[in-house]
Amino acid sequence: LSAGLGQPDDLGLLGGHILFGDLKADAVAEIVRGRPRILGRNLNVPEGIVVENGRRILVVEQGLNRVDSIDLKSHRRTVLLNLANNTANGGIDQIHKISGALIVPNSPYGTILRFSKGRLKQIAKGLTRPTGVTGFNGGIAIADEYGHAIWVLKRGHLTKLASVPTPDDVTTVSGMLLAVTLGDGGLWEIRPRVRRLLNVFNQP
């Protein structure tokens, strides 16, 4: 699958096809029969991807600290969420849908936002640089990149689950909470127990 890809970053799934943000091409694309097909162009550092009902995708433009909506039929792009970034830090990294709401780690400000029915609400603060989120055990697991930690947000309270080297993203597989870590090129199991499974990757 690597042939023809520029600099792939985040991944998503659409009808069995892999979606990815291509940082070199400033585009988001899907893999069709082993080759990339562009879904959206001229994106400023395309990062996190969320698929909504197979009709549209949400894509982070990290360079602009915003989330765009791309219609998969017309390829028309509109701005869903535009967040100011008056810091020297990079913008939003990943996004995730949990119980119908879009969860946005507002990376440059160390906060977690919840966007639902047109309303934006801050649900956590005080993190260093949150970059990835996923639903876990009735709460929200958070990768705090510069804090070198994995947290869970539950009922408004943050609890540290593990200290790991520069985590970038988190996900759940068959009840396990997993994290990829930039600091050691690793894949970690965070729950049910904390252990490194692999450390063979280059900037996972």
Phi, psi and chi 1 to 4 in degrees:
 res  aa     phi    psi   chi1   chi2   chi3   chi4
   1 LEU       -  -13.4  -69.1  177.7      -      -
   2 SER   -71.2  -21.5   62.2      -      -      -
   3 ALA   -63.8  130.2      -      -      -      -
   4 GLY    87.4   -7.1      -      -      -      -
   5 LEU   -86.4  145.5  -55.6 -169.1      -      -
   6 GLY   -86.2  -91.8      -      -      -      -
   7 GLN  -133.4   82.7 -174.0 -178.9  -14.3      -
   8 PRO   -67.5  143.3   22.2  -29.8      -      -
   9 ASP  -122.2  -98.9 -166.5   82.8      -      -
  10 ASP   -79.2  158.8 -164.9   30.4      -      -
  11 LEU  -122.3  155.9  -62.0  176.2      -      -
  12 GLY  -148.2  174.1      -      -      -      -
  13 LEU  -127.9  135.9  -73.6  175.0      -      -
  14 LEU  -140.4  106.8  174.7   64.2      -      -
  15 GLY    55.6   36.9      -      -      -      -
  16 GLY    86.5   -5.4      -      -      -      -
  17 HIS   -95.0  144.4  -68.1  169.8      -      -
  18 ILE   -84.9  129.6  -63.5  173.3      -      -
  19 LEU  -103.2  148.4  -54.4 -178.9      -      -
  20 PHE  -151.7  149.5   67.8   96.4      -      -
  21 GLY   -87.2  129.8      -      -      -      -
  22 ASP  -106.3  104.6 -170.5  -28.9      -      -
  23 LEU   -70.0  -27.4  -57.5 -174.6      -      -
  24 LYS   -75.0  -38.7 -174.7  175.3 -178.9  179.5
  25 ALA   -92.7   -3.2      -      -      -      -
  26 ASP    54.0   47.3  -63.1  -34.5      -      -
  27 ALA  -144.1  163.1      -      -      -      -
  28 VAL  -116.1  139.1   62.8      -      -      -
  29 ALA  -143.2  167.2      -      -      -      -
  30 GLU  -123.1  153.3   63.6  177.3  -29.4      -
  31 ILE   -91.5  117.6  -58.7  -67.4      -      -
  32 VAL  -122.5  117.5 -179.8      -      -      -
  33 ARG    50.1   44.2  -67.3 -176.2  -69.9  -83.5
  34 GLY    81.8    3.1      -      -      -      -
  35 ARG  -129.0  149.2  -60.0 -173.4   65.3   84.5
  36 PRO   -78.0  141.0   25.9  -31.6      -      -
  37 ARG  -124.9  123.2 -177.1  173.4   75.2  178.8
  38 ILE   -71.2  132.5  -59.6  -64.1      -      -
  39 LEU  -107.0  -26.6  -60.5  176.1      -      -
  40 GLY  -156.6  136.8      -      -      -      -
  41 ARG  -116.7  173.2  -62.2 -179.4 -177.1  -85.9
  42 ASN    56.6   42.7  -58.3  -44.9      -      -
  43 LEU   -96.9  136.1  -62.8  163.6      -      -
  44 ASN   -88.8   92.4 -167.2  -34.3      -      -
  45 VAL    61.3   75.1 -168.4      -      -      -
  46 PRO   -70.6  121.5   25.3  -32.7      -      -
  47 GLU  -118.3 -107.3  -74.7  -84.6    1.3      -
  48 GLY   -60.6  145.7      -      -      -      -
  49 ILE  -132.2  133.2  -58.5  169.8      -      -
  50 VAL  -129.6  132.2  163.8      -      -      -
  51 VAL   -95.2  130.4  176.9      -      -      -
  52 GLU  -115.6  109.2  -72.5 -155.9  -39.1      -
  53 ASN    56.4   20.7  -57.6  -38.6      -      -
  54 GLY    68.5    3.6      -      -      -      -
  55 ARG  -107.4  -26.0  -64.2 -168.9  -63.6  -90.2
  56 ARG  -149.4  159.7   69.2  172.0 -176.1  165.8
  57 ILE  -122.9  150.0   57.7  173.8      -      -
  58 LEU  -105.7  131.0  -53.0 -179.6      -      -
  59 VAL  -130.8  132.5 -179.5      -      -      -
  60 VAL   -78.2  133.9  168.1      -      -      -
  61 GLU  -105.9   96.2  -72.9 -166.5   82.0      -
  62 GLN   -62.7  -35.9 -173.6  177.6   85.3      -
  63 GLY   -65.5  -21.2      -      -      -      -
  64 LEU  -110.8   -1.9  -60.0  175.9      -      -
  65 ASN    53.9   51.4 -151.0   44.9      -      -
  66 ARG  -145.2  167.3   76.0 -176.4 -167.8 -170.1
  67 VAL  -118.4  127.3  179.6      -      -      -
  68 ASP  -105.6  152.9  -66.5  -19.0      -      -
  69 SER  -109.4  129.4  172.0      -      -      -
  70 ILE  -118.6  119.7  -60.4  176.9      -      -
  71 ASP   -73.6  125.3 -174.7  -77.9      -      -
  72 LEU   -74.9  -18.2  -69.6  173.1      -      -
  73 LYS   -87.0  -50.0 -174.4  174.8 -179.1  180.0
  74 SER   -92.5  -16.6   67.5      -      -      -
  75 HIS    65.6   14.8  -68.7 -167.9      -      -
  76 ARG   -70.5  136.0 -178.3  171.6  177.7  -95.3
  77 ARG  -113.3  132.4 -173.6  165.7   87.4 -123.4
  78 THR  -130.4  155.1   56.2      -      -      -
  79 VAL   -84.2  120.9  176.9      -      -      -
  80 LEU   -89.0  -41.9  177.3   71.3      -      -
  81 LEU  -147.0  121.1 -167.0   57.9      -      -
  82 ASN  -119.2  111.9 -165.3    4.2      -      -
  83 LEU  -110.8  134.0  -59.3  173.1      -      -
  84 ALA   -67.3  147.3      -      -      -      -
  85 ASN  -135.9   96.5 -178.5    5.1      -      -
  86 ASN  -101.1   27.6  -63.3  -45.9      -      -
  87 THR  -112.8  176.1   76.4      -      -      -
  88 ALA   -92.8    6.8      -      -      -      -
  89 ASN   -90.0  154.9  -57.4  -40.0      -      -
  90 GLY   -63.1  154.5      -      -      -      -
  91 GLY   -78.9 -160.9      -      -      -      -
  92 ILE   -52.8  143.0  -56.1  164.6      -      -
  93 ASP  -106.8  -72.5 -160.7  -51.7      -      -
  94 GLN  -114.0  161.6  -46.5  -69.5  -20.1      -
  95 ILE  -137.3  162.2   51.4  175.6      -      -
  96 HIS  -155.4  145.3 -164.6   69.2      -      -
  97 LYS   -97.1  128.1  -90.4  -98.5  177.7  131.8
  98 ILE  -133.4  120.4  -59.9  175.0      -      -
  99 SER    52.8   41.2  -59.3      -      -      -
 100 GLY    83.6   -8.0      -      -      -      -
 101 ALA  -104.3  147.2      -      -      -      -
 102 LEU   -88.5  121.7 -175.6   67.0      -      -
 103 ILE   -99.2  124.8  -53.7  -59.2      -      -
 104 VAL  -122.8  111.4 -178.6      -      -      -
 105 PRO   -75.0  109.0   -9.4   25.0      -      -
 106 ASN   -80.3   80.7 -165.9   10.5      -      -
 107 SER   -50.6  -47.0  -53.3      -      -      -
 108 PRO   -66.8  -19.6   20.1  -30.5      -      -
 109 TYR  -110.1   -1.1  -70.9   98.2      -      -
 110 GLY    69.1   29.3      -      -      -      -
 111 THR  -121.0  163.1   62.9      -      -      -
 112 ILE  -116.9  128.4  -55.0  -64.8      -      -
 113 LEU  -113.8  149.6  -51.7  175.8      -      -
 114 ARG  -120.3  124.5 -177.5 -179.4 -173.3  -86.7
 115 PHE  -117.0  117.9 -175.4   67.4      -      -
 116 SER  -151.0  133.0  179.2      -      -      -
 117 LYS    52.7   40.5  -61.5  178.4 -179.3  177.9
 118 GLY    79.7    1.6      -      -      -      -
 119 ARG  -111.9  137.4  -65.5 -173.8  177.2 -177.5
 120 LEU  -111.4  128.8 -172.7   64.8      -      -
 121 LYS  -134.9  135.1 -179.8 -179.2  179.4 -178.7
 122 GLN   -80.2  126.2 -180.0  177.8  -69.9      -
 123 ILE  -115.0   -9.0   56.9  175.1      -      -
 124 ALA  -158.6  152.9      -      -      -      -
 125 LYS  -146.9  174.1   62.1  179.8 -179.0  178.8
 126 GLY    89.5    5.3      -      -      -      -
 127 LEU   -83.2  164.9  -63.1  156.6      -      -
 128 THR   -84.7  -59.7  -52.2      -      -      -
 129 ARG  -151.1   86.0  178.8  173.3  169.5   79.9
 130 PRO   -70.2  129.0   25.9  -32.4      -      -
 131 THR  -122.4  -26.7   50.5      -      -      -
 132 GLY  -137.5  145.7      -      -      -      -
 133 VAL  -139.7  153.9  -70.0      -      -      -
 134 THR  -157.8  156.9 -167.3      -      -      -
 135 GLY   -73.0  137.0      -      -      -      -
 136 PHE  -154.9  121.9  176.2   68.1      -      -
 137 ASN    53.1   42.1 -164.1   26.0      -      -
 138 GLY    80.0    4.7      -      -      -      -
 139 GLY  -132.1 -158.7      -      -      -      -
 140 ILE  -125.2  116.8  -59.5  170.7      -      -
 141 ALA   -82.3  140.9      -      -      -      -
 142 ILE  -131.1  131.0  -56.2  164.4      -      -
 143 ALA   -92.2  119.1      -      -      -      -
 144 ASP  -105.4   96.5 -169.6    4.0      -      -
 145 GLU   -58.1  -59.3 -173.2  175.6   78.4      -
 146 TYR   -76.3  -16.9  -65.5  168.6      -      -
 147 GLY   -83.9   -7.0      -      -      -      -
 148 HIS    53.0   45.6  -53.2  -72.5      -      -
 149 ALA  -148.9  154.7      -      -      -      -
 150 ILE  -112.1  127.9  -54.6  -63.6      -      -
 151 TRP  -117.8  161.5  -58.5   81.0      -      -
 152 VAL  -124.7  133.6   66.6      -      -      -
 153 LEU  -104.0  119.1  174.0   64.0      -      -
 154 LYS  -143.5  126.3 -156.8  167.2 -176.2  179.1
 155 ARG    51.6   39.8  -68.3 -172.8  -72.3  -85.9
 156 GLY    82.1    1.4      -      -      -      -
 157 HIS  -116.1  138.5  -63.3  -75.0      -      -
 158 LEU   -95.9  131.6  -76.9  167.1      -      -
 159 THR  -128.5  129.2  -57.7      -      -      -
 160 LYS   -76.3  130.0 -176.3 -174.7  -77.8 -168.8
 161 LEU   -97.0  -32.4  -61.8 -178.4      -      -
 162 ALA  -165.3  154.1      -      -      -      -
 163 SER  -106.1  120.3  -65.7      -      -      -
 164 VAL  -137.5  158.9  -69.0      -      -      -
 165 PRO   -78.2  102.5   22.9  -29.1      -      -
 166 THR    54.3   67.7  -40.6      -      -      -
 167 PRO   -71.5  143.3   28.3  -34.5      -      -
 168 ASP  -111.5  -37.1 -174.1   63.2      -      -
 169 ASP  -151.4  159.2 -155.5    0.9      -      -
 170 VAL  -133.2  153.8  -77.3      -      -      -
 171 THR  -156.7  167.5 -168.4      -      -      -
 172 THR  -118.1  139.6   52.9      -      -      -
 173 VAL  -138.0  115.8  178.1      -      -      -
 174 SER    51.7   42.6  -59.5      -      -      -
 175 GLY    85.3   -9.5      -      -      -      -
 176 MET   -88.2  141.2  -66.3  172.8   57.4      -
 177 LEU   -97.5  122.3  177.8   61.7      -      -
 178 LEU  -118.9  153.8  -56.7  173.9      -      -
 179 ALA  -139.7  143.8      -      -      -      -
 180 VAL  -102.0  143.7  -70.4      -      -      -
 181 THR  -128.7  126.2   48.2      -      -      -
 182 LEU   -73.9  -29.7  -57.4  175.8      -      -
 183 GLY   -63.7  -30.2      -      -      -      -
 184 ASP  -130.9   11.5   60.7   -7.9      -      -
 185 GLY    59.7   40.7      -      -      -      -
 186 GLY  -113.5  165.4      -      -      -      -
 187 LEU  -120.9  122.0  171.8   67.0      -      -
 188 TRP  -115.6  141.8  -74.6   72.9      -      -
 189 GLU   -89.4  126.2  175.5 -171.9  -22.3      -
 190 ILE   -99.6  -40.4  -54.8  -58.6      -      -
 191 ARG  -140.5  142.3  -72.3  -66.4 -174.8  -89.2
 192 PRO   -73.4  -19.1   -2.9    8.6      -      -
 193 ARG  -140.2  160.1   58.4  179.6  173.5  147.7
 194 VAL   -90.5  117.9  179.2      -      -      -
 195 ARG  -161.4  146.5   58.9  175.0  178.2  151.3
 196 ARG   -83.6  127.4 -172.2  171.1   61.1 -170.1
 197 LEU   -91.4  -39.1  -57.0  176.1      -      -
 198 LEU  -147.8  153.5  -67.6  166.1      -      -
 199 ASN  -143.8   59.6   66.3  -31.0      -      -
 200 VAL  -120.7    7.4  -62.2      -      -      -
 201 PHE   -99.6  159.0  -55.9  107.4      -      -
 202 ASN  -110.6  104.6 -177.6    6.3      -      -
 203 GLN    55.7   60.6  -61.7  -71.1  -59.6      -
 204 PRO   -68.1      -   28.4  -34.6      -      -
